[in-house]
Amino acid sequence: MTSQRPVPTTTTASPSDTHDTRDAHDTRDAHDTRDAHDTRDAHDTRDAHDTGFPSLRRWFPPSLVASRMPDIGTWSPVPPSTDPEAWAVVDGATRARVLETATSALGRPWPALPASLYARFARDGDRSDHQTPVFARRARLAHAVLATALCPRHDSRREALLDDVMDGVWALCEETTWAWPAHDFRVLGPGPGLLADPDRPTLDLGASGTAALLALTDATVGDELDGVDPVVRRRLRREVATRVLRPYRTRREWGWYDGSTAKLNNWNPWIHSELLLATALTEEDHEHRVDLVCHILRGLDNYLRAQPGDGGCDEGPHYWWRAGASLFECLETTTSLLGTGDGVFAHPLIRAMGRYPVATWIGDGWAVNFADGPARPREAAPALLYRFGRRTAQPEVSAHARALRTDSEPAIPADGDAFDLRRTLDALFDTQWRTAPPTAFPLPVHTWLPQTQVMVARAHQGDTAGLLVAAKAGRNDESHNHNDVGTFIVALDGRPLLVDAGVGTYRRETFSRQRYTIWSMTSEYHNVPVVNGLGQPPGAMFRAADVTGRHTEDTDELTCDLAPAYPPRARLRTWRRTVRLVRGADERVEIGDTWHCREIPHSLSLHLLVAGELEPRSDGRATVSPPEGRSLSLTWDSTAFTAETETIPLTDPAFTRVWGTELHRLILTARRPASRGEHLLVARSLTSGPR
């Protein structure tokens, strides 16, 4: 088969796309009282069409940050609760829902956080018993803040709501640590302890998230808290500075900042997005504000420099919402805070990152889930993605975001979902988002990410009917890595049937030397070969070679050599795998394997992880049937391979909420292993036509 260059999918903004796209309804601008004309033209076109990463230190040099940094209290992303006219844009149904949730908690005790809950992680690896009340406290405070702002001033509930805000702020300030035990330096240290040391706070996702929540509390209801007692706001700012801003500014031990002790991943933009808010809204010293923002921009450059030019996220679409999405929030906050630099949204890398959720969407709530992310992503923020598409002049991204909005309420998360005050406020004050008419998912027919080495291809543009295949090459040191170079996912009519299980509930073992003893992290439970009883090990040296992507009107395929992903004891010279989608009358997915071993292997098998009822037959066929809809037919060479099946019972809620109570594994084992061989696995829909 001839090779050809993949059809390019990246588009580049024209110069007209680099203008200021912020809307009048965006409260970041509505409450920023400074002019933005003096340096905008000097910084909005800088490296907008550069093919590398968009250096934020070039877009926002220290001199610019120093000259344009507003004093505390003169910029806010949200109107104060004392401005009822600004809050009048929130509709009555949303207002009633928020007030009902917040007032139902009034009078209840705040969830307790005894030291023994924190100590559980060190003792038995459980992290959820502590994190559950931590999250509940923060959700209650966030609801109380929003409800106070939405409650009419003459309403008798307002005073009680403000007291609940005060109680929440005080409770969080009384906590010994804001870091989660799974991240705390002392708990994870060489001489591990049970509890955190309050004199040396760890800056993690828990600490930065708490700082951002308190900063938004300050910005929203701080003036009213001053009317109750000024010490509340004063203590809030002191705790944010002591636990978060000062450690960030003065200590250089954060591996998530520069990749020095940990691989750069979603932690970098996620924490920095919250540090920006905490700096802008609570840091009173002007020099410290400038220093913090410059340090944040340097940290974000570290992250951007590590990103693939195709905009892919090796952590998968679930984590994208705290990786690419958080980076977008960093850019939004920075450009609004400094009143300049909106041209950065036109940079090719930023635009490519915005397309990733569109590229990896399967349909009906399912997404391509390589690495730790679940196949049904949680905690998506469609309103943020809608703005991402708008800022980067990509209507298909905004259309995808609008199609994600299944709830009639466009801003408030569904009951039971995580409540992020920052993202909720952004959605509430985005008029275009709230009034956007329904749209269909774009569902691109083909995506090839050459640096991330991921292909996603479907049978029909804009339609979930038919087959979809996603495949990856890559390497085994990706963020939230599974040892899965060469794995693939096959979906039919928008439902994955040959699958990646994802990951179970995080415990101590998940991010330890025991990670690859967890079944869902191993090659044996991914759709890859096992040779001489060996799967793939972790590490950067275990990677695919000779990776190519090919796209035509009728065919998409990814081809790579898997041999370098296996240890020397597997005795592989080459293992060429081609994952191919063929469109047309005989629509099918083909998995072609051709191998050459250094010697005759004592065993060789092909593993497939299956969701749905699995019915194997003795003639080289099997049927995979979902609870509803069409079934998938699998065929293989039964003269060369035997087949056995295994049921994998699932009890962990992280698995059962996605797959139900079981998955299955189909193992095809070579009858007479040879040093050279080839095999073709074919997947077709069992019946033709749409569901």
Residue pairs with C-beta under 8 A, 6 or more apart in sequence:
1 550
3 548
3 550
4 550
4 552
6 448
6 450
6 549
6 550
6 551
7 446
7 448
7 551
9 355
9 444
9 446
9 447
9 448
10 310
10 311
10 348
10 351
10 352
11 351
11 394
12 49
12 348
12 351
13 48
13 49
13 346
13 351
13 392
13 393
15 45
17 346
17 393
18 44
18 45
18 48
18 342
18 343
18 345
18 346
19 44
19 342
19 343
20 36
20 40
20 44
20 342
21 342
21 345
21 390
21 391
21 393
22 28
22 29
22 335
22 336
22 342
23 29
23 430
23 431
23 432
24 30
25 89
25 429
25 430
25 431
25 432
26 336
26 429
26 430
27 76
27 77
27 78
27 79
27 86
27 429
28 75
28 77
28 332
28 333
28 336
28 337
29 336
30 79
30 86
31 75
31 76
31 77
31 78
31 79
32 70
32 74
32 75
32 336
32 337
32 339
33 74
33 75
34 68
34 70
34 74
34 75
34 339
35 339
36 339
36 340
39 64
39 67
39 68
39 340
40 339
40 340
40 341
40 342
43 59
43 60
43 64
43 340
43 341
43 343
44 340
44 341
44 342
44 343
44 344
45 343
46 58
46 59
46 343
47 54
47 55
47 58
47 59
47 347
48 54
48 343
48 344
48 346
48 347
49 346
49 347
49 348
50 347
50 348
51 309
51 348
52 309
52 349
53 301
53 304
53 305
53 307
53 349
54 304
54 344
54 347
54 349
54 350
55 301
55 304
56 297
56 300
56 301
56 304
56 334
56 344
57 294
57 297
57 298
57 301
59 341
59 343
59 344
60 293
60 297
60 334
60 338
60 340
60 341
62 290
62 294
64 338
64 340
65 290
65 293
65 294
65 297
65 338
66 290
68 338
68 339
68 340
69 286
69 289
69 290
69 293
69 337
69 338
70 280
70 337
71 286
72 280
72 281
72 282
72 283
72 284
72 289
75 280
75 336
75 337
76 219
76 281
77 216
77 219
77 277
77 333
77 336
77 422
77 425
77 426
78 216
78 219
78 220
78 425
78 429
79 86
79 87
80 86
80 149
80 219
80 220
80 221
80 222
80 223
81 87
81 148
81 149
81 220
81 221
81 223
81 224
82 223
82 224
84 152
84 153
87 149
87 150
89 428
89 429
89 431
90 150
90 428
91 434
93 409
94 409
94 411
94 412
94 428
95 150
97 409
97 412
98 143
98 146
98 147
98 150
98 412
99 147
99 150
99 151
99 157
101 143
101 147
102 140
102 143
102 144
102 146
102 147
102 148
102 161
102 164
103 147
103 157
103 160
103 161
105 140
105 143
105 144
105 164
106 157
106 160
106 161
106 164
110 137
110 140
110 167
110 168
110 171
111 132
111 133
111 136
111 137
112 133
113 130
113 133
113 134
113 137
113 175
115 176
115 194
115 195
117 129
117 130
117 133
118 130
118 177
118 181
118 194
118 195
118 196
119 181
119 194
119 195
120 126
120 127
120 129
120 130
120 181
121 127
121 130
121 181
121 182
121 187
121 508
122 181
122 187
122 192
122 193
122 194
123 194
124 508
125 507
125 508
125 509
126 507
126 508
127 180
127 181
127 182
127 506
127 507
127 508
128 505
130 180
130 181
131 180
134 180
134 206
135 418
137 168
137 171
137 172
138 172
138 209
138 210
138 213
139 418
139 419
140 164
140 168
141 164
141 165
141 168
141 169
141 171
141 172
141 213
141 217
142 213
142 419
142 420
142 421
142 424
143 419
144 161
144 164
144 165
144 168
145 165
145 216
145 217
145 220
145 221
145 421
146 220
146 421
146 424
146 425
147 161
148 158
148 161
148 162
148 165
148 220
148 221
148 224
149 220
149 221
151 157
151 158
151 161
152 158
162 221
162 224
162 225
162 228
163 228
165 217
165 221
165 225
166 225
166 228
166 229
166 232
168 217
169 214
169 217
169 225
169 232
169 235
169 236
170 232
170 235
172 178
172 210
172 213
172 214
172 239
173 235
173 236
173 239
176 195
176 196
176 198
177 184
177 196
177 198
177 201
177 202
177 207
177 243
178 201
178 206
178 207
178 209
178 210
178 211
178 243
178 244
179 196
179 201
179 202
179 203
179 204
179 206
179 207
180 204
180 205
180 206
181 187
181 196
182 188
182 506
182 508
182 511
183 202
183 204
183 205
183 206
184 196
184 202
184 204
185 200
185 202
185 253
186 192
186 193
186 195
186 196
186 197
186 200
186 202
187 193
187 194
187 195
187 196
196 202
201 207
201 242
201 243
201 244
201 247
203 243
203 244
203 247
203 248
203 251
203 254
203 271
204 267
204 271
205 267
205 270
205 271
207 243
207 244
208 244
208 270
208 271
208 274
208 275
208 278
209 274
210 243
210 244
211 240
211 243
211 244
211 245
211 274
211 275
211 277
211 278
211 282
212 273
212 274
212 275
212 277
212 278
212 422
213 421
214 236
214 239
214 240
214 278
214 282
215 240
215 277
215 278
215 280
215 281
215 282
216 277
216 281
216 421
216 422
216 425
217 236
218 233
218 236
218 237
218 281
218 282
219 281
220 425
222 233
222 236
225 232
225 233
226 232
226 233
236 282
237 282
237 283
237 284
240 278
240 282
241 282
241 283
244 275
244 278
245 275
245 278
245 279
245 282
245 283
245 288
245 292
248 254
248 275
248 292
248 295
249 288
249 291
249 292
249 295
253 261
255 261
255 262
256 262
256 264
256 265
256 267
256 268
256 271
257 268
257 299
257 302
258 264
258 299
258 302
259 302
259 306
263 477
263 479
264 302
264 303
264 306
264 479
265 315
265 319
265 323
265 479
265 480
266 315
266 319
266 322
266 323
266 326
266 479
268 299
268 300
268 302
268 303
269 300
269 303
269 322
269 323
269 324
269 326
269 327
269 329
269 330
270 322
270 323
270 326
272 296
272 299
272 300
272 303
272 326
272 330
273 326
273 327
273 329
273 330
273 333
274 422
275 292
275 296
276 293
276 296
276 330
276 333
276 334
276 337
277 333
277 422
279 289
279 292
279 293
279 296
280 289
280 333
280 337
283 289
283 292
293 334
293 337
296 330
297 334
300 327
300 330
303 327
304 327
304 349
307 349
307 353
308 314
308 449
308 451
308 452
309 348
309 349
309 352
309 451
310 352
310 449
310 450
310 451
310 452
311 324
311 349
311 351
311 352
311 353
311 354
311 355
311 356
311 449
312 356
312 449
312 451
312 452
312 454
313 319
313 320
313 323
313 324
313 353
313 356
313 452
314 370
314 371
314 452
314 474
314 478
314 479
315 323
315 371
315 372
315 373
315 478
315 479
315 480
316 360
316 367
316 368
316 369
316 370
316 371
316 372
316 373
316 480
317 356
317 357
317 360
317 361
317 367
317 368
317 369
317 373
317 377
318 367
318 369
318 372
318 373
318 374
318 377
318 378
319 371
319 372
319 373
319 479
319 480
320 356
320 357
320 360
321 377
321 379
321 380
321 381
321 384
324 353
324 354
324 356
325 381
325 384
325 385
325 388
327 350
327 353
328 350
328 353
328 354
328 384
328 387
328 388
328 391
329 384
329 422
331 344
331 345
331 350
332 387
332 391
334 341
335 341
335 342
335 344
342 391
344 350
345 351
345 391
345 392
345 393
346 392
346 393
350 392
351 392
351 393
351 394
354 385
354 388
354 389
354 392
354 394
354 397
355 394
355 396
355 397
357 367
357 380
357 385
357 397
357 400
358 396
358 397
358 400
358 442
358 444
359 444
359 447
359 449
359 456
360 367
360 368
360 447
360 454
360 456
360 470
361 367
361 368
361 400
361 441
361 443
362 368
362 464
362 468
362 470
362 491
362 494
362 495
362 496
363 441
363 443
363 464
363 468
363 491
363 494
363 495
364 464
364 494
364 495
365 376
366 375
366 376
366 491
366 494
366 495
366 496
367 373
367 375
367 376
367 377
368 454
368 456
368 470
368 489
369 375
369 377
369 489
369 500
369 502
370 454
370 470
370 472
370 474
370 482
370 484
370 487
370 500
371 478
371 479
371 480
371 481
371 482
372 480
372 482
372 502
372 503
373 480
373 502
373 503
374 502
374 503
374 654
374 657
374 658
375 496
375 499
375 500
375 502
375 658
375 659
376 657
376 658
378 417
378 418
379 417
379 418
379 420
380 404
381 420
381 423
381 427
382 401
382 402
382 404
382 405
383 401
383 405
383 410
383 411
383 423
383 426
383 427
383 430
383 433
384 401
384 423
384 426
384 427
385 397
385 398
385 400
385 401
385 404
386 397
386 398
386 401
386 402
386 430
386 432
386 433
386 436
387 426
387 430
387 433
388 394
388 397
388 398
388 401
389 395
389 396
389 397
389 398
389 399
389 400
389 401
390 398
390 432
396 442
396 444
398 436
399 439
399 440
399 441
399 442
400 441
400 442
402 436
402 437
402 438
402 439
403 438
403 439
403 440
403 441
407 414
410 427
410 433
410 434
410 436
411 424
411 427
411 428
411 433
411 434
412 424
413 419
413 420
413 424
427 433
427 434
428 434
440 462
441 462
441 464
442 462
443 458
443 461
443 462
443 463
443 464
444 456
444 458
444 461
445 457
445 458
445 459
445 460
445 461
445 462
446 456
446 457
446 458
446 551
446 556
447 454
447 455
447 456
447 457
448 454
448 455
448 549
448 551
448 556
448 558
449 455
450 547
450 549
452 472
452 474
453 472
453 473
453 474
453 544
453 547
453 558
453 560
454 470
454 471
454 472
454 473
454 474
455 469
455 470
455 471
455 472
455 549
455 556
455 557
455 558
455 579
456 468
456 469
456 470
457 468
457 469
457 470
457 551
457 556
457 581
458 464
458 466
458 467
458 468
458 581
459 465
459 466
459 467
459 468
459 581
459 583
459 587
460 466
460 583
464 493
464 494
465 493
465 494
465 690
465 691
466 492
466 493
466 587
466 685
467 490
467 491
467 492
467 581
467 587
467 588
467 589
467 683
467 684
467 685
468 489
468 490
468 491
468 492
468 494
468 581
469 488
469 489
469 490
469 491
469 556
469 579
469 580
469 581
469 589
470 488
470 489
470 491
471 486
471 487
471 488
471 489
471 558
471 579
472 484
472 485
472 486
472 487
472 488
472 558
473 485
473 486
473 543
473 544
473 547
473 558
473 560
474 485
474 543
474 544
475 485
475 540
475 542
475 543
475 544
475 565
476 483
476 484
476 485
476 536
476 537
476 538
476 539
476 540
476 542
476 543
476 565
477 538
477 539
477 540
477 542
480 503
481 521
481 538
482 500
482 520
482 521
482 522
482 526
483 516
483 521
483 522
483 523
483 526
483 535
483 536
483 537
483 538
483 542
483 565
484 500
484 523
484 526
484 528
484 536
485 528
485 536
485 542
485 543
485 544
485 560
485 562
485 565
486 528
486 529
486 544
486 560
486 562
486 565
486 575
486 577
487 500
487 526
487 527
487 528
488 498
488 527
488 579
488 591
489 496
489 498
489 499
489 500
489 527
490 496
490 497
490 498
490 589
490 632
490 683
491 497
492 626
492 629
492 630
492 631
492 632
492 685
493 629
493 630
493 685
493 690
493 691
495 626
495 629
496 611
497 610
497 611
497 612
497 624
497 626
497 632
498 527
498 608
498 609
498 610
498 611
498 624
498 632
498 683
499 609
499 610
499 611
499 659
499 663
500 526
500 527
500 609
501 520
501 525
501 609
501 648
501 655
501 659
501 663
502 520
502 654
502 655
502 658
503 510
503 518
503 520
503 521
503 654
504 510
504 518
504 520
504 652
504 654
504 655
505 652
505 653
505 654
509 515
509 517
509 518
510 518
515 521
515 538
516 522
516 537
516 538
519 525
519 648
520 655
522 535
523 530
523 535
523 536
523 607
524 530
524 535
524 607
525 607
525 609
525 648
525 665
526 607
526 609
527 591
527 607
527 608
527 609
528 535
528 536
528 562
528 607
529 562
529 575
529 593
529 595
529 604
529 605
529 606
529 607
530 603
530 604
530 605
530 606
530 607
531 566
531 570
531 571
531 572
531 575
531 595
531 597
531 601
531 603
531 604
532 569
532 570
532 571
532 601
532 602
532 603
532 604
533 602
533 603
534 566
534 567
534 569
534 570
535 566
536 542
536 565
536 566
536 567
537 566
537 567
541 564
542 564
542 565
542 566
542 567
543 564
543 565
544 560
544 561
544 562
544 564
544 565
545 560
545 561
545 563
545 564
546 559
546 560
546 561
546 576
547 558
547 559
547 560
548 558
548 559
548 560
549 556
549 557
549 558
549 559
550 556
550 557
550 558
550 559
553 583
554 582
554 583
554 584
555 580
555 581
555 582
555 583
556 580
556 581
557 578
557 579
557 580
557 581
558 578
558 579
559 576
559 577
559 578
559 579
560 576
560 577
561 574
561 575
561 576
561 577
562 572
562 575
562 576
562 577
563 570
563 572
563 573
563 574
563 575
563 595
566 572
566 575
570 601
571 597
571 598
571 599
571 601
572 595
572 596
572 597
572 598
573 596
573 597
573 598
574 594
574 595
574 596
575 593
575 594
575 595
575 596
576 592
576 593
576 594
576 595
577 591
577 592
577 593
578 590
578 591
578 592
579 589
579 590
579 591
580 589
580 590
580 591
580 592
581 588
581 589
582 588
582 589
582 590
586 684
587 684
587 685
588 682
588 683
588 684
589 682
589 683
589 684
590 680
590 681
590 682
590 683
591 680
591 681
591 682
591 683
592 678
592 679
592 680
592 681
593 606
593 678
593 679
593 680
593 681
594 677
594 678
595 604
595 676
595 677
595 678
596 675
596 676
597 674
597 675
597 676
598 675
599 675
600 673
600 674
600 675
601 670
601 673
601 675
602 673
603 669
603 670
603 673
604 669
604 670
604 673
604 677
605 667
605 668
605 669
605 670
606 636
606 641
606 667
606 668
606 679
606 681
607 665
607 666
607 667
607 668
608 634
608 665
608 666
608 667
608 668
608 681
609 663
609 664
609 665
610 624
610 663
610 664
610 665
610 666
611 624
611 626
611 659
611 663
611 664
612 624
612 625
612 626
612 627
612 631
612 632
612 664
613 623
613 624
613 625
614 622
614 623
614 624
614 645
614 664
614 666
615 622
615 623
615 624
615 625
616 622
616 643
616 645
616 666
618 638
619 638
620 635
620 636
620 637
620 638
620 639
620 641
620 643
621 633
621 634
621 635
622 633
622 634
622 643
622 666
623 631
623 632
623 633
623 634
623 686
624 631
624 632
624 634
625 631
625 632
629 691
630 685
630 686
630 687
630 691
631 685
631 686
631 687
632 683
632 684
632 685
632 686
633 683
633 684
633 685
633 686
634 666
634 681
634 682
634 683
635 681
635 682
635 684
636 643
636 668
636 679
636 680
636 681
636 682
637 679
637 680
639 671
640 670
640 671
640 672
640 677
640 679
641 668
641 669
641 670
641 671
641 679
642 668
642 669
642 671
643 666
643 667
643 668
643 669
644 666
644 667
644 669
645 664
645 665
645 666
645 667
646 664
646 665
646 667
647 662
647 663
647 664
648 662
648 663
648 664
648 665
649 661
649 662
650 656
650 659
650 660
650 661
650 662
650 663
651 661
655 663
668 679
668 681
670 677
